[in-house]
Amino acid sequence: MDRETGKVRVKHVANRKRSTLQEEVRANVVLDSEVFTDELASYTGLDADYVRQFVNHAEEYVNGNIHTNEIENFWSPLKRGLKGTYVSVEPLHLFRYLDEQAFRYNERKGDDGDRFIEVASTAFGRRLTYKELTGKDVIPTTSRQATARSRAMPKKKMKFPEVPGDTARERFMNLARHVISAPAISEDKVRRRKRTMPKKTEAANLAKD
């Protein structure tokens, strides 16, 4: 969790051992940064590379600027979702649920249109087969491996209608914005269209002719 941007980055790790957690911290946090944690002993030793401060939850939850409230605001809906919404989560797919909740949290200030464009714009070159989804194929165990594998797959050219933009990504973004901003069809228009459409029997007779 970055306090300045309010963005969170999540990863499924094998355990909470010191070597495991500190390796992830050093891989994702710039050296000499301020790091705020709880009293978990696995974080002991980060002081050599970071300005680490911690709060002991057995005694207090906030000590001036030292607290973990931001990340707790993320863990709370995540845990409720895993226990109350998804109920049964396979460890094989856990990183996917984490990525979904991280996206929801990081894009919480946008509207549905913004989130749709953000998701759709990242779909280029991505492909998930049924075998991978169901575990019948070898599936990477981490989101980083999954991303690397999807990027290595051959990319198919996507066809777009005549939409302004220099690149396929820009044209897609402009098309998505147009679709989102398009006025909804009124109920009267839907009724009129239904009246003018031939019935199933008429359509079948026309097909035979």
Secondary structure, DSSP 4 states (H G I P E B T S, - for coil): --TTT--------S---HHHHHHHHHHHS-TT-EEEE-S-GGGTTGGGTSEEEE--TTT-SEETTEE-HHHHHHHHHHHHIIIIIS----GGGHHHHHHHHHHHHHTTTS-HHHHHHHHHHT-TT----HHHHHTSS---SSHHHHHHHHHHSPPPPPP--S---SSHHHHHHHHHHHHHHSPPPPHHHHHHHHHHSPPHHHHHHHHH-
